[in-house]
Amino acid sequence: MDKKKFIDVEFKDKYAIIYYELVDDLVTKETIENLQLELKNINNHKHCLAVLFISRTTNSSIGWSKELIVNNGQCIKLVDELLNEIASLDMPTIFLLKGKSYSAGLELSLACDIRFASCDTQISLLNVSNDYIPADSSINRLSRSIPKHRVLELLLFHKIISADDAYSSGLISAVYDNDIARSESIKFTQEIANRGPIAIKVLKQVMSLGSKTDINTGMEIEHEGTIILQNTDDFIEGTDAFLNKRKPNFEGK
């Protein structure tokens, strides 16, 4: 397969959709390398304010390809780097889980800020090869998203949970019928991208930094973020638009 076909990025007005290809429903080394290149382009894209990840196939992925997980420390490092690069994007990231979302599919979604799922989604940390241990960052992110006893069930018993169970545990934000999951995810991404661009980035930075420290330091970070926003033209525009009951015209200044 041509490397260029592993990743397809559609840049819209203020957001991007990343469609990724799978090989036998597996994420390959080529997919990761292509995706890393596109992530750099997106992070440097001045007008991209949100990113949506969607698999081109019926499944999000049933695992990482064998070359990535069998006695290859360099490839495992590549997986960790990719997940951290997704999590470090300046803008909010959304992931649509669908079909079988095992191992790689789940781990990719955990690196994102918001997760949606189609109603046929099955979620598990199980990889097609049972020898694979999820990335440390994935276990950490999962334990921050759902109760620890649910994390242990997924880790110790390779339990597969439904989209509804994932929603009730707080792992995903919404479950949609299969025929509208993609359109609803895009609609949500559009809504985020229409917010104030500076506010979007500051909010993500505040949440990311605040989650890694104690509550008092977190409040200080939030306060500093508020001061930054109050000194922008967008803040003035947003306030004026609210008072005059009109749609704001944010310029990112």
N, C-alpha and C positions, 0 to 999 in steps of 0.2 A: 504493500500500500504506500502511495506517495505520502511523505511526511506532512505535506501541506494539508492533507485531508483529515488528519487526526484532530485538528482544532479549527473551528470556523467561528470567527468573531463578527458579529453584526453590531456596528455602531449606530445607535439611534440618535435622537436629538440631544439627550443629556445622559444617556446610559448605554450600557453594552450588554449583549447577550453572548455568552460563550457556549457554543455547542461542541461537545467533545465526542469523539468516536471511540468505540471499544473494539477489541479483537476477541471474538468468542466471549463477549461480555466481560472481558478483562481489561484493566488499565495497564498499558505497556510502558516500557521505558521511553519509547518514542513519543507517546502521548504526553508524558510528564515533561520531556524536554521541549516539545512544542508549546505546551501550556505555559511553561516558565518564560519563554520568549514573549508570549502574548501578554502575560501579566506585567512585564516590564513596560510594554507599550501602553497598556491601559493605565498604569500608575502615573505615567508621564503625560497622559491625555488630559489636557486642561479642562475640557468640558464634560468629562465622564464622571458622573456623580453617584452612580450605582452600577452594580454588576450582577447579572443573573446567570447561574450555571445550569445547563440542561444537557442530559445525555441525548445523543442522536438515536439511540436504540430504545427498545421498550423497557429496558432495565437501567438503573443507575450504575450498576456494575456488581458482579458477583465476587470480585477480588482483584488483587494485584497479579500480574503475570508471573509465571514461575521464575523467570530470570531476575525479578525484583526481590524475591524473598528466600531463595535457596542459596545459602552459603555465599552471599555477595554483599559484604558490608557496605561497599560503595553505593550499590543500588538502594539499599535500605536507607542510607543517608540521603539519597536523592528524594525518596518519598518524604522524609522528614522535612527536607528543605522546601519541597513543594507546598506541604501543608502550612508551614510557617509563613511562606510567601503569600499564600491566600489570606491567612489570618492578618497579615501585616498591611494589606491594601488600605489606602487612605480612605476609600469610600465604603459605604455599606455593601455587603455581599449577601446575595440570596441564593439558595439552592433548592431546586425542585427534585425531590426524591420520587422515584416511580418504579414500579415492578420490583424485582429483586434488588435490594439495596444492601448488599452484604459488604463487609470489610472495606474495600476501597471506596465503594459508593457511600457508605456511612461516614468513613473518615474524611472524605472530601467535604461532605456536608457539615461535619462538625467544625471544620476550619472556617466556615461561613458564619455570618452573624444571624441570619434568619433562615429557617427551613420550612418548606411546604411539602406536601405529599399528595400524590394521587391516591384514590381509595384502594387501589390494588397493591399498594406498597407493602413489602415485607422487609423488615429491618433486622440486621444481625451483624455481629462482629466476626462471624464465621467466614473464613476464607476457603476457597476451593481446596487449598492445601492447609490442613489443620496445624501445620508446623509454624504458621505465621503468628507472631505476637504483634498486636496493634502498636503503632507508634506511641511513645510515652505521652506526646502532646495530645493524641486522640483520647487516651484514657483520662487524662487530666481534663480535657474539654468536656468529655461525656459526664464525668463526675460533677462538673459544675452545672450541667444541664438537667440531670434527672437524679432522683434519690439514689444513694449509694447501693442499696440492696438491689435495685434494678440493674445497676452497672455490673455488680457481681454476677447476677443471673446471666447477663450477656457474655461476660468474660469466662465464667466457670462452666456453664452448661450449654454454650453456643445457642442460646435461646433465640428463636425468631419471633418478633413481635409485629403486630399489625399496625397499620397507619393510625387506627383509632386508639390503640394502646399507647402508641408513641405520642399522640396528641394529649391524652389524659395524663401522661407522665410529664408533659412539658417539653418534650424533645423537639416537637414541631409546632408551628404556630397555627396551622390550618390544614384540613384535609378536603380535597376537592374531587368531584367526579372526574373520571379519566378524561372525558372529552372537553373539560374546561380547565383542567389543572394548569396547562401551559398558558392559556390566555389570562387566567386570574393571576398567575405569578408575574406575568409581564405587566399587567395592570398595576399591581402593587409596586413593582420596580419603577414604573413611570411616576407613581404618586410620590415616591421618595425623591426621585430626581427633580421633581418640580418644587421641592423645598429650597430654602436658601442654601446655596453652595458652601458658604463659609460655615454656616451653622451645622450642616451635615458632617463636615470633616471634623469640626471641633467637638461635636457630640460623640463621634466615634472615638476620638482621641481621649476624651474625658472618661468614657466608659472603659476603654481598654486599660488606661493607666490606673484608674480608680479601682478596678477589679484586682489589681496586683498588690494592693497596699491595705493599710488599716483604714477604718471608717473616717477618722479625723483627717488623715492625709488626703483621703479621697474627696472629702468635702472641700479641702483647700484647692485641689485640682479643679473641682467643679466651679468654685468661685473664680478662679483665674480664667477659666473658659468663658464664664459669663461676662467678665470684664472685657475680654477680647471681643466678644460679640457686640457689646454695647458701644464699642468704638468703631463700628463699621457703618458704611452707608446703607448696607442691607438692613441693619437694625432700624435705622430711621425710616427706610422704605416700608418695612414690614409693619412698623407701628402706625405709620400714616395710612397704609392700606387698610389696616384693621379698624382704625377710627372712622375712616371714610367708606367702609364697607365695599371695598373694591379688591380686585385681584392684584397681589403684589408683583412687581417686576424686578426680581433680584438680578444683580449684575456681578455678584461675587466680589464686591469691593467693601 
